[in-house]
Every structure is written in C-alpha cells, then in structure tokens.
Amino acid sequence: MTSKIYVGNLPYSVTDASLESNFSEFGSVSSAKVMMDRDTGRSKGFGFVEMASAEVAQAAIKGLHGMSVDGRSIIVNLARPREEGRGSGGYTSKGYTGQRADVGYGNGGHGGGRY
C-alpha cells in the first residue's frame, strides 16, 4: 500500500523530477507531482509524493520537513483525504445556496431590511 505525502511551501523552481529525486533518497517513489496552475502554467507551490510504504513515507517526512529549498522552509506531512462538498455556498443547479445568515437580500447593508 502506498502512502501519499503533501509537500508545501515549494519554490517555483521545483519540478516533478527534482521532487522525486529528493524523496527517492528515503525509498521507492511511486509518483511525484508538483501542482500547476492551469491558467498560467506556473507551480502552485505545493505537490504530492506517493511512496511505497508507510515506513518509508515517515522516514521522508522526518528527514525533509523544515528543510530549506532555495531559501524556503518546506512543509512535509501525510496528505489528508480530499474533502467532498467544500466551499461556502454559491450558485449550483438548484440556485443560490449561500450559507451565511447575515448575507443576502433584506439583511442589512445597502438596501437591506434593517434600520
């Protein structure tokens, strides 16, 4: 079973290959991916690495967390599962689904219902 690791605060110079190279010192790397902005094509400053086992992943986390890469102290920890239903409301197929009670029509502000 692979263990997925989150790597944050990466400088823009880090590539998939350099990320994989740094983590491979601790064991077998299944995949290494720096997340890229789809509009600009530039790094978002974080990425994910999958390692062969939990033991190897823990060794990499201990060895690399806080390490300086191009003057930036990187953050390395186990990745959390992606949360479903993220966001604070908005327009969906069912219409506006705002979740704040103090925002919306007739709740104060310009043209609101409070005096």
C-alpha positions as CSV (number, residue, x, y, z in Angstrom):
1,M,0.0,0.0,0.0
2,T,1.3,3.4,-0.9
3,S,1.4,6.4,1.4
4,K,0.6,9.9,0.0
5,I,2.7,12.8,1.3
6,Y,1.8,16.5,1.0
7,V,4.7,18.9,0.3
8,G,4.0,22.6,0.7
9,N,5.8,25.9,0.5
10,L,7.8,24.8,-2.5
11,P,9.7,27.3,-4.6
12,Y,8.6,27.7,-8.2
13,S,11.8,26.2,-9.4
14,V,10.9,22.7,-8.1
15,T,9.8,20.2,-10.8
16,D,8.3,16.7,-10.7
17,A,11.7,15.2,-11.4
18,S,13.5,17.2,-8.6
19,L,10.7,16.4,-6.1
20,E,11.0,12.7,-7.0
21,S,14.8,12.8,-6.7
22,N,14.7,14.3,-3.2
23,F,12.2,11.8,-1.9
24,S,13.9,8.8,-3.6
25,E,16.8,9.1,-1.1
26,F,14.4,7.6,1.5
27,G,13.0,4.8,-0.6
28,S,10.9,3.9,-3.6
29,V,8.8,6.7,-5.0
30,S,5.6,5.6,-6.8
31,S,4.8,9.2,-8.1
32,A,5.8,12.8,-7.6
33,K,3.7,15.7,-8.9
34,V,4.0,19.4,-8.4
35,M,0.6,21.0,-8.8
36,M,0.4,23.6,-11.6
37,D,-1.9,26.5,-12.2
38,R,-3.9,25.6,-15.4
39,D,-4.1,29.3,-16.4
40,T,-0.5,30.4,-16.0
41,G,1.3,27.0,-16.2
42,R,3.3,28.0,-13.1
43,S,3.7,25.9,-10.0
44,K,1.1,26.5,-7.2
45,G,3.8,26.0,-4.6
46,F,2.8,22.5,-3.4
47,G,2.8,18.9,-4.6
48,F,2.2,15.3,-3.7
49,V,4.5,12.3,-3.5
50,E,3.4,8.7,-3.2
51,M,5.9,6.3,-1.5
52,A,5.9,2.5,-1.5
53,S,5.2,2.1,2.2
54,A,4.2,3.9,5.4
55,E,7.6,3.4,7.0
56,V,9.5,4.9,4.0
57,A,7.0,7.8,4.0
58,Q,7.6,8.5,7.7
59,A,11.3,8.5,7.2
60,A,11.0,11.0,4.3
61,I,8.7,13.2,6.4
62,K,11.2,13.3,9.3
63,G,14.1,13.8,7.0
64,L,12.7,16.6,4.8
65,H,10.2,18.6,6.9
66,G,11.5,22.0,7.6
67,M,14.4,21.6,5.1
68,S,15.4,24.7,3.2
69,V,14.9,24.6,-0.6
70,D,16.0,27.7,-2.4
71,G,15.6,29.7,0.8
72,R,12.1,28.4,1.6
73,S,11.4,26.0,4.5
74,I,9.3,23.2,3.1
75,I,6.3,21.6,4.8
76,V,6.2,17.8,4.6
77,N,3.4,15.7,6.1
78,L,0.9,12.9,5.4
79,A,-1.7,14.0,2.9
80,R,-5.3,14.2,4.2
81,P,-8.1,12.8,2.1
82,R,-9.8,15.3,-0.1
83,E,-13.0,16.8,1.5
84,E,-16.2,16.4,-0.5
85,G,-18.6,19.3,-0.6
86,R,-16.0,22.0,0.0
87,G,-17.0,25.6,-0.4
88,S,-19.2,28.1,1.3
89,G,-22.2,28.1,-1.0
90,G,-22.7,29.6,-4.3
91,Y,-24.6,29.1,-7.5
92,T,-25.5,25.5,-8.3
93,S,-28.1,23.7,-10.5
94,K,-30.5,24.3,-7.6
95,G,-29.9,28.1,-7.5
96,Y,-28.0,30.1,-4.9
97,T,-27.1,28.2,-1.8
98,G,-25.5,30.8,0.5
99,Q,-24.6,29.5,4.0
100,R,-24.2,32.8,5.9
101,A,-27.3,34.0,7.6
102,D,-26.1,37.6,7.7
103,V,-25.6,37.9,3.9
104,G,-28.3,38.1,1.3
105,Y,-31.4,40.1,0.5
106,G,-33.1,42.0,3.2
107,N,-30.5,41.5,5.9
108,G,-29.0,45.0,6.2
109,G,-26.3,46.7,4.2
110,H,-27.2,48.8,1.1
111,G,-31.0,48.5,0.5
112,G,-31.4,45.9,3.3
113,G,-34.2,45.5,5.7
114,R,-32.6,46.6,9.0
115,Y,-32.7,50.3,10.1
